């Protein structure tokens, strides 16, 4: 399944969760053992905004600004605007051509980086939804595409520490749950 036309929907699915995060939720644990809600938001802000958009535009990024996640700072509006800019950049056909970099150092096929960006938004959207008690249900196309993308990158993700060990799930589980298991997440995780 081609990911480019799905990028905006993937980002908006994650953004719906971002907008539901209240100030009392920032210190909650997430399914990513090294991240609480605040640090996971920082991870998204730090990698999935300016660096990911720069990769799509084939322009090195200096990185995202440090974000202040206090409620009065307006962080949710700023972060959703920046993630939308990333989605729009990855919605262009040229973003998926040639090579690109997220870090300014290692060049990779742009298609690989685009797939990573797509999966990061949906997986971390689920992480944040679980941590904050929100519903999370990517539509059928997004769920199928996520499973396909995670299937193609699971070994690499584990090798580089982005994914934990595979969590077994039923073969009849939803595509989202199967993708979560491949990415080292327990679909039944609770804080």
Secondary structure, DSSP 8 states (H G I E B T S, - for coil): --SGGGHHHHHHHHHHHHHT--GGGTT-B-SSTT-BHHHHHHHHHHHTTHHHHHHHHT-----------SGGGTHHHHHHHHHHHHHHHHTSGGGGSSEE-SSSS--EEHHHHHHHHHHHHHHHHHHHHHHHT------HHHHHHHHHHHHHHHHHHHHTTSS-S-----TTS-HHHHHHHHTT--TT---
